[in-house]
Amino acid sequence: MPRPTPSDSAPHRAPWVGAIVTAFAPEDGLPAAVETIASQVDLVVVVDDGSPVEHAAATDRVLDACARLGALVVRHDENRGIGAALNSGLDAVLARAPEAASGHGPFVLTLDQDSTLPPGYVGALVAAAQDAAAAGVDVGMVGPSSATGIRSSVRRREGTVVHGKEPIQSGLLLPLDAVRRLGPFAADLFIDGVDTEYYLRARAKGLAVLVAPDAVLDHRLGRQHEVRLGSRRLSLTVAAEYRYYYQHRNLVVLLRRYARREPAWAVGAVGKAIRHLVVTTVFVPGRARRSRLVVRGLRDGFRGVGGRMSSS
Protein backbone atom coordinates (compact mmCIF):
# COMPACT_ATOMS: atom_id res chain seq x y z
CA MET A 1 0.00 0.00 0.00
CA PRO A 2 1.44 3.43 -0.89
CA ARG A 3 2.33 5.90 1.80
CA PRO A 4 0.30 9.07 2.35
CA THR A 5 1.75 12.12 0.67
CA PRO A 6 1.42 15.58 2.24
CA SER A 7 1.18 18.61 -0.02
CA ASP A 8 4.13 19.09 -2.36
CA SER A 9 4.91 22.50 -0.91
CA ALA A 10 5.46 21.16 2.64
CA PRO A 11 8.83 19.58 3.54
CA HIS A 12 7.29 16.66 5.46
CA ARG A 13 8.46 13.08 5.63
CA ALA A 14 5.85 10.44 4.79
CA PRO A 15 5.73 8.30 7.95
CA TRP A 16 4.16 4.87 8.33
CA VAL A 17 0.38 5.02 8.89
CA GLY A 18 -1.97 2.19 9.74
CA ALA A 19 -5.75 2.53 9.57
CA ILE A 20 -8.41 0.76 11.64
CA VAL A 21 -11.92 0.45 10.18
CA THR A 22 -14.52 -0.84 12.63
CA ALA A 23 -17.49 -2.61 11.08
CA PHE A 24 -20.77 -4.21 12.10
CA ALA A 25 -23.03 -5.83 9.49
CA PRO A 26 -20.96 -4.02 6.83
CA GLU A 27 -22.65 -2.92 3.62
CA ASP A 28 -21.47 -3.52 0.06
CA GLY A 29 -19.84 -0.10 -0.11
CA LEU A 30 -17.15 -0.98 2.43
CA PRO A 31 -14.63 -2.48 -0.04
CA ALA A 32 -14.69 0.72 -2.12
CA ALA A 33 -14.05 2.74 1.04
CA VAL A 34 -11.20 0.40 2.00
CA GLU A 35 -9.66 0.84 -1.44
CA THR A 36 -9.70 4.62 -0.98
CA ILE A 37 -8.18 4.33 2.50
CA ALA A 38 -5.52 1.90 1.29
CA SER A 39 -4.30 4.41 -1.28
CA GLN A 40 -3.32 6.76 1.56
CA VAL A 41 -1.88 4.43 4.24
CA ASP A 42 0.49 1.49 4.67
CA LEU A 43 -1.89 -0.93 6.40
CA VAL A 44 -5.67 -1.25 6.64
CA VAL A 45 -7.17 -3.36 9.43
CA VAL A 46 -10.90 -4.08 9.19
CA VAL A 47 -12.40 -5.25 12.49
CA ASP A 48 -15.79 -6.94 12.23
CA ASP A 49 -17.35 -6.61 15.68
CA GLY A 50 -19.44 -9.79 15.77
CA SER A 51 -21.88 -9.08 12.95
CA PRO A 52 -25.27 -10.81 13.41
CA VAL A 53 -25.56 -14.39 12.16
CA GLU A 54 -28.50 -13.43 9.96
CA HIS A 55 -26.07 -11.22 8.00
CA ALA A 56 -23.37 -13.92 7.83
CA ALA A 57 -23.43 -14.48 4.06
CA ALA A 58 -23.38 -10.77 3.25
CA THR A 59 -20.74 -10.07 5.89
CA ASP A 60 -18.49 -12.84 4.56
CA ARG A 61 -18.81 -11.49 1.02
CA VAL A 62 -17.91 -7.93 2.05
CA LEU A 63 -15.02 -8.92 4.30
CA ASP A 64 -13.60 -11.29 1.69
CA ALA A 65 -13.63 -8.41 -0.80
CA CYS A 66 -11.76 -6.23 1.71
CA ALA A 67 -9.16 -8.97 2.20
CA ARG A 68 -8.63 -9.28 -1.56
CA LEU A 69 -7.83 -5.55 -1.58
CA GLY A 70 -5.01 -6.20 0.91
CA ALA A 71 -6.80 -5.37 4.17
CA LEU A 72 -6.10 -7.41 7.27
CA VAL A 73 -9.48 -8.66 8.53
CA VAL A 74 -10.01 -9.31 12.26
CA ARG A 75 -13.30 -10.87 13.35
CA HIS A 76 -14.89 -10.91 16.80
CA ASP A 77 -16.97 -13.96 17.63
CA GLU A 78 -19.49 -11.71 19.40
CA ASN A 79 -20.44 -8.04 19.49
CA ARG A 80 -18.07 -6.45 22.03
CA GLY A 81 -18.57 -2.76 21.23
CA ILE A 82 -16.60 -0.04 19.48
CA GLY A 83 -13.96 0.25 22.21
CA ALA A 84 -13.08 -3.45 22.00
CA ALA A 85 -13.09 -3.31 18.19
CA LEU A 86 -10.68 -0.38 18.20
CA ASN A 87 -8.45 -2.20 20.67
CA SER A 88 -8.30 -5.29 18.46
CA GLY A 89 -7.33 -3.03 15.58
CA LEU A 90 -4.70 -1.30 17.69
CA ASP A 91 -3.17 -4.66 18.63
CA ALA A 92 -2.86 -5.53 14.94
CA VAL A 93 -1.39 -2.14 14.03
CA LEU A 94 1.08 -2.06 16.92
CA ALA A 95 2.29 -5.55 16.03
CA ARG A 96 3.17 -4.44 12.50
CA ALA A 97 4.21 -0.80 12.86
CA PRO A 98 7.79 0.49 13.04
CA GLU A 99 8.97 1.56 16.47
CA ALA A 100 7.03 4.58 17.75
CA ALA A 101 9.17 7.67 18.14
CA SER A 102 7.27 10.97 18.31
CA GLY A 103 4.59 13.18 16.82
CA HIS A 104 6.46 12.71 13.54
CA GLY A 105 5.08 9.15 13.33
CA PRO A 106 4.28 6.37 12.91
CA PHE A 107 0.53 6.89 13.24
CA VAL A 108 -2.79 5.09 13.39
CA LEU A 109 -6.00 6.40 11.83
CA THR A 110 -9.35 5.30 13.30
CA LEU A 111 -12.42 5.10 11.08
CA ASP A 112 -16.03 3.94 11.16
CA GLN A 113 -17.35 1.85 8.29
CA ASP A 114 -19.48 4.76 7.04
CA SER A 115 -16.64 7.28 6.64
CA THR A 116 -15.19 8.18 3.24
CA LEU A 117 -11.75 9.72 2.80
CA PRO A 118 -11.20 12.38 0.13
CA PRO A 119 -7.81 12.46 -1.65
CA GLY A 120 -5.04 13.89 0.53
CA TYR A 121 -6.96 13.47 3.78
CA VAL A 122 -4.33 11.43 5.62
CA GLY A 123 -1.53 13.61 4.30
CA ALA A 124 -3.24 16.72 5.69
CA LEU A 125 -3.52 15.18 9.16
CA VAL A 126 0.06 13.95 9.07
CA ALA A 127 1.28 17.40 8.02
CA ALA A 128 -0.60 19.03 10.92
CA ALA A 129 0.91 16.54 13.39
CA GLN A 130 4.42 17.05 12.04
CA ASP A 131 4.10 20.85 12.08
CA ALA A 132 3.01 20.73 15.72
CA ALA A 133 5.74 18.26 16.73
CA ALA A 134 8.36 20.44 15.04
CA ALA A 135 7.06 23.38 17.12
CA GLY A 136 7.57 21.37 20.33
CA VAL A 137 3.94 20.34 20.82
CA ASP A 138 3.32 16.96 22.46
CA VAL A 139 0.76 15.61 19.98
CA GLY A 140 -2.02 13.37 21.25
CA MET A 141 -4.46 13.35 18.34
CA VAL A 142 -5.37 15.23 15.16
CA GLY A 143 -8.88 15.56 13.76
CA PRO A 144 -10.33 17.13 10.60
CA SER A 145 -11.47 20.72 10.27
CA SER A 146 -14.99 19.48 9.57
CA ALA A 147 -16.98 16.25 9.36
CA THR A 148 -20.10 16.13 7.19
CA GLY A 149 -20.30 19.92 7.16
CA ILE A 150 -19.96 20.32 10.94
CA ARG A 151 -16.88 22.39 11.72
CA SER A 152 -14.54 21.26 14.49
CA SER A 153 -14.35 23.56 17.50
CA VAL A 154 -11.08 25.48 17.85
CA ARG A 155 -9.64 26.14 21.30
CA ARG A 156 -6.77 28.41 20.24
CA ARG A 157 -4.16 28.97 17.52
CA GLU A 158 -0.40 29.11 17.93
CA GLY A 159 1.00 30.16 14.58
CA THR A 160 0.09 27.38 12.14
CA VAL A 161 -0.81 24.98 14.96
CA VAL A 162 -4.54 24.78 15.64
CA HIS A 163 -5.58 23.39 19.04
CA GLY A 164 -9.06 21.88 19.02
CA LYS A 165 -11.75 20.72 21.37
CA GLU A 166 -13.31 17.26 21.42
CA PRO A 167 -13.07 15.52 18.01
CA ILE A 168 -15.12 12.61 16.76
CA GLN A 169 -13.44 9.21 16.70
CA SER A 170 -13.84 8.54 13.00
CA GLY A 171 -11.11 10.15 10.93
CA LEU A 172 -8.84 10.67 13.95
CA LEU A 173 -5.05 10.40 13.62
CA LEU A 174 -3.08 9.21 16.68
CA PRO A 175 0.73 9.05 17.01
CA LEU A 176 1.58 5.54 18.15
CA ASP A 177 3.83 6.86 20.89
CA ALA A 178 0.76 8.66 22.30
CA VAL A 179 -1.27 5.45 22.02
CA ARG A 180 1.35 3.58 24.03
CA ARG A 181 1.25 6.27 26.70
CA LEU A 182 -2.54 6.42 26.84
CA GLY A 183 -3.25 2.71 26.62
CA PRO A 184 -6.32 1.02 25.07
CA PHE A 185 -9.75 2.53 24.50
CA ALA A 186 -12.34 2.14 27.28
CA ALA A 187 -14.07 -1.08 26.21
CA ASP A 188 -16.37 -0.96 29.26
CA LEU A 189 -18.25 1.97 27.70
CA PHE A 190 -19.18 -0.33 24.78
CA ILE A 191 -20.12 2.37 22.28
CA ASP A 192 -21.02 6.03 22.95
CA GLY A 193 -18.45 8.12 24.78
CA VAL A 194 -15.44 5.98 23.86
CA ASP A 195 -13.97 8.82 21.80
CA THR A 196 -14.80 11.38 24.50
CA GLU A 197 -13.05 9.31 27.16
CA TYR A 198 -9.90 9.01 25.04
CA TYR A 199 -9.92 12.77 24.41
CA LEU A 200 -10.28 13.53 28.13
CA ARG A 201 -7.56 11.02 28.99
CA ALA A 202 -5.22 12.62 26.46
CA ARG A 203 -5.82 16.05 27.99
CA ALA A 204 -5.22 14.65 31.46
CA LYS A 205 -1.83 13.38 30.23
CA GLY A 206 -0.95 16.81 28.81
CA LEU A 207 -1.22 15.71 25.18
CA ALA A 208 -2.40 18.22 22.59
CA VAL A 209 -5.63 17.79 20.63
CA LEU A 210 -5.18 19.35 17.20
CA VAL A 211 -7.21 20.26 14.13
CA ALA A 212 -5.87 19.83 10.59
CA PRO A 213 -7.15 22.92 8.74
CA ASP A 214 -7.06 21.25 5.30
CA ALA A 215 -8.77 17.95 6.22
CA VAL A 216 -12.49 17.39 5.58
CA LEU A 217 -14.23 14.09 6.39
CA ASP A 218 -17.42 12.66 4.88
CA HIS A 219 -19.07 10.86 7.77
CA ARG A 220 -22.71 9.93 8.45
CA LEU A 221 -24.01 10.89 11.89
CA GLY A 222 -27.19 8.94 12.64
CA ARG A 223 -30.45 9.28 10.73
CA GLN A 224 -32.02 12.59 9.79
CA HIS A 225 -35.53 13.51 10.92
CA GLU A 226 -37.22 16.55 9.37
CA VAL A 227 -39.59 18.73 11.39
CA ARG A 228 -41.62 21.81 10.49
CA LEU A 229 -41.59 25.01 12.54
CA GLY A 230 -44.10 27.22 10.78
CA SER A 231 -42.67 27.80 7.31
CA ARG A 232 -39.25 26.46 8.27
CA ARG A 233 -37.95 22.92 7.93
CA LEU A 234 -35.31 21.65 10.33
CA SER A 235 -33.28 18.48 9.99
CA LEU A 236 -32.47 16.77 13.30
CA THR A 237 -29.83 14.08 13.73
CA VAL A 238 -31.35 11.20 15.69
CA ALA A 239 -29.46 8.13 16.90
CA ALA A 240 -30.86 4.61 17.00
CA GLU A 241 -33.07 4.18 20.06
CA TYR A 242 -30.74 1.82 21.94
CA ARG A 243 -27.96 4.43 21.73
CA TYR A 244 -29.85 6.67 24.16
CA TYR A 245 -29.13 4.14 26.89
CA TYR A 246 -25.38 4.21 26.23
CA GLN A 247 -25.23 7.97 25.70
CA HIS A 248 -26.71 8.75 29.09
CA ARG A 249 -25.15 5.89 31.04
CA ASN A 250 -21.71 6.74 29.74
CA LEU A 251 -22.20 10.46 30.27
CA VAL A 252 -22.70 9.73 33.98
CA VAL A 253 -19.61 7.48 33.98
CA LEU A 254 -17.48 10.16 32.32
CA LEU A 255 -18.76 12.91 34.59
CA ARG A 256 -17.78 10.83 37.60
CA ARG A 257 -14.30 10.27 36.14
CA TYR A 258 -13.48 13.69 34.69
CA ALA A 259 -15.88 16.45 35.83
CA ARG A 260 -13.56 17.80 38.52
CA ARG A 261 -10.62 17.99 36.12
CA GLU A 262 -12.69 19.24 33.17
CA PRO A 263 -15.56 21.37 34.56
CA ALA A 264 -16.09 23.31 31.32
CA TRP A 265 -16.42 20.09 29.35
CA ALA A 266 -18.80 18.69 31.98
CA VAL A 267 -21.14 21.69 31.87
CA GLY A 268 -21.15 21.68 28.07
CA ALA A 269 -21.76 17.93 27.84
CA VAL A 270 -24.71 18.05 30.24
CA GLY A 271 -26.20 21.06 28.46
CA LYS A 272 -25.86 19.40 25.06
CA ALA A 273 -27.49 16.19 26.31
CA ILE A 274 -30.43 18.08 27.82
CA ARG A 275 -30.98 20.18 24.67
CA HIS A 276 -30.94 17.12 22.43
CA LEU A 277 -33.28 15.19 24.71
CA VAL A 278 -35.77 18.06 24.87
CA VAL A 279 -35.79 18.58 21.10
CA THR A 280 -36.18 14.88 20.26
CA THR A 281 -38.86 14.45 22.93
CA VAL A 282 -40.89 17.29 21.44
CA PHE A 283 -40.39 16.60 17.74
CA VAL A 284 -39.37 12.98 17.12
CA PRO A 285 -41.70 9.95 17.49
CA GLY A 286 -40.69 7.16 19.86
CA ARG A 287 -40.27 9.47 22.88
CA ALA A 288 -41.64 6.94 25.40
CA ARG A 289 -39.15 4.23 24.43
CA ARG A 290 -36.26 6.73 24.37
CA SER A 291 -37.26 8.12 27.76
CA ARG A 292 -37.24 4.65 29.32
CA LEU A 293 -33.78 3.97 27.88
CA VAL A 294 -32.49 7.31 29.16
CA VAL A 295 -33.75 6.62 32.68
CA ARG A 296 -32.27 3.13 32.61
CA GLY A 297 -28.96 4.49 31.34
CA LEU A 298 -28.77 7.15 34.05
CA ARG A 299 -29.57 4.57 36.72
CA ASP A 300 -26.92 2.15 35.47
CA GLY A 301 -24.38 4.96 35.17
CA PHE A 302 -24.78 5.83 38.86
CA ARG A 303 -24.57 2.13 39.71
CA GLY A 304 -21.30 1.78 37.80
CA VAL A 305 -22.70 -0.72 35.29
CA GLY A 306 -20.53 -1.15 32.20
CA GLY A 307 -20.38 -3.27 29.07
CA ARG A 308 -23.24 -4.23 26.82
CA MET A 309 -26.78 -3.33 27.86
CA SER A 310 -28.50 -6.35 29.40
CA SER A 311 -31.60 -7.72 27.71
CA SER A 312 -33.66 -7.58 30.93
N, C-alpha and C positions, 0 to 999 in steps of 0.2 A: 504494500500500500504506500502511495507517495506521501511525503511529509507535507504538512501545511506550509504555505508560503505567505509571509507577511507582505505588505505593499513594497513594491520595488524601490521606493524612495527611502525606506527605513532600513538602517544597517543592522538588522536583527538576524541572529542565528535561527535556524529552523530546528527546534528541539523535538525530542520524541514525545508524541501525544497518543494516548490510548483513550478510546471512547467506550462508555457503558450505555447501552440502550436497554431500559427495563420494559418488559412486555407482559401483557396478560390478555389472553384470547386475541392475539395479534391479527390485524386485518391484512388483506392482500397487498396493501400499499407499503408495508414495512420493508420488503426487499429493495424497492426503489429508494426509500429513505436511507437504508443501510449503504447502498451504492454511492449516494451523495456524501454521506459521512465518511466512507472509506477513502474517497478522493482527497480528503483533507487531513487524515490522521494515519498513524502507523499500525494501529490495532483497533478492531471493533469487537466488543464483547456484547452479545445479545443474551440477556437473562430472562428466561421465561419463568414467571413466578407462579408456577402451578396452575396453568390454564385449565378450565373445567373439562371434564372428560367428554362432555357432549360436543366440545369443540376440537376433539383430539385430531380428527382427520385434517381439518383446516389448519390447525396449529402446526401439525407435522409438515404440511405442505409449505407453509410460510417459513418455518424455521429451516427446513431443508434448503429452500431457496437462498436464505441468508447465508447458510454455511457454504453453498456453492460460490457465493460472492467473496468468500474468504473470511467471513465473520466466525469468531469462536462462539459457539452456542453453549450456554449453561442452562440446565433445566432443574427447577425445584420440583420435588415430588408432591408438594402441597403449596397452597397459597400462604406465604409467610409475610407478605407486606412489602412496601417499597423500600423500607430501611434494610431489610434482610436481602432483598434483590440487589440493591446498590452495594451492599457489603460483599456479596458473592462476586459481583463484577470487580470490585476493588481487589479482592484476593487474586483474581485472574490477571488483572493489570499489573499489580505489584510483583507478581511472580515472573512477569515477562519484561518489565521495564528496566532501562538502565538505572544505575544507582542514582537516587535522588540527591540533588545538590542544593538548589536554591530556587528563588522565584524566576530564574532563567530556564527552569525545566529540569527533568521531564514533567509532563502534566497528565491529568486525566480530565476528560469532559464527560459530564453526566447528562443523559437525555431520556425523555419519555418517548414512548413509541409514536406519539402523535406530533412530534416536533420535526420540522424540516429546516435544514441548513442551507442558506443561500451561499453562493460562491464567496470565498474569502472570509467566512465567518470565523473559523478557528484561527486563521492568521491574525485577524483583528484582535481577538482575545489574547493570543500569545504576545502580540506587540505591546498591548497595554500592560501585561504582566511584566514583560522585560523592561519597558520604560520605567515602571515603578520600582523594580528591583535595582535598576541602575541608579535610581535616585535615593537608594537606601531604605526603601519601604519594605517591610516584612509582609509579603503578599500571602493572604489566606485564600482568597477566591476572587474571580473576575466574572461578572455577568454582562449581558448585552445592554445597550442603551435603551432598547425597547423590546417587548415581546407581544406580538399580535396587536400592535398599535398602542400598547400601554407603556408609557415611558417609565424607566427606572428612576427612583428617587435619588437625588444627589445630596450628599451630606456636606461636602466642601470640595474645592479644587485647589491643588497645589501645583501650579505650572500646568504641565500636560497631564498630570495624574489626577484622576477623578475618583474621589472616595464616595461610595454609595451606601445606601441603606439596605434593607433586607432584599435579596434577590430571590427569584424563583429557582427551584432546583434544576429544571430542564434548561440545558444550554449553559451550564455553569462550568467554568474551568478552574481546576484546583491543582496547585503545585504538589507533586507527590511528597516533597519534604514536609509540607503543611499537613497533608493527610496522615503521615506517620506521626506527627506531633499531636494531631487532634484525635486520632483513633477512628474506629468505625462509626457509621451512622447509628442513630438510636432505633434499633429494631423494635423495641418495646412499644414505640408509638404506632407502629404498623403502617400508617399511611399519612394522614394530614399532620403537618407540623414537623416532619422529619427535616425538611430544608431549614425551617426556622430554628430548630434546635442546633443544627450545625453552624448556622450563622451566629447565633448567640454564643456558642462555644468558641468559635473563632475569635470573636470580639473579647471574650473573657481571657483568651490566651494572648491578646495584644496583636492579633493578625489583622491586616487591612482587608477590607471588603471594597473592591474596586468595580468601576463601570468602564467598559470599552466603548468609547464614543462612536466608533464606526461599525459596531456589531448590532444587527437586527435579527431577531428570531421569530419564525412563524410557528406559533404554538397555540393549540386549542385549549381553552379554559372552560370546561364544563359546557352545558347546553345553554342556548339562548332562549329567553322567554320574553315575548313582546307584550307590553302593556300600554294602554291609552290613558293619557292625562289630558282631558279636553281634546284639543286639536293636535296634541303632541303624542308621538310614539317613542317609548323608551325600551331599550333592549337590556334585560337583566341577565347576568350570568348566574346560573343555578346549578349547584352540584347534585349528583345523585343522592337520593334520600339518605342512604346509609352513611354517607360522608358527614352528615350533620352530627352523628354520634361521635365520630373521631375528631371532628373539628373542635367540638366543645369539651370533650374529655381531655384532649391533648392540650388545649388552651389552658385548662386548669393545671395540668401537669407542668407546663412550661412556666406559668406564672409562679408556681411554687418553687421552681428551680432558679428562675432568673429575675423575678420582679424587683428584688432589692438591688441587684446589680444594674438592671436596665429599666428604671422606672418610666422613662419616656416611651420605650417600646411597649411596656406593659399597659400604660394608659391608652396608647394608640391601638393596640391589639384588642383590648376590651371594647373600645369605642367602635371599631370596625365591625366586630362580631355583633354588637347590639344593633348597629345600623342595618347590617345585612339581614339579620333575623327579623327586624321590624318590617323592612321592605318586602321580603319574601312572604311573611305572614299576611300582609295586607293584599299583595298582588298576585301571588303564585298559588295555584291549587295544591292540595296535599299538605296544608298547614298542620292538621291534627297529627298526622304521622310524623312530620318533621319535629313538631313540638315534643312528642313523646321521646324521640331519639335524642333531642337536645337535653331534656331533663335527665334521661338515663346516662348520657355522656357526662354531664356535670356531676352527677352522683358518683359515677365510677371514677372520675378524675379526683374527687376529694377522698375517695377510698384507696386511691393508689393502684387501681386496676390497669393493667397494660395488656399488650398483645391484641389478638383478634377479638372482635366483639362476639360474645357468647350468643348462642341461638336462643337461649331462654329469655 
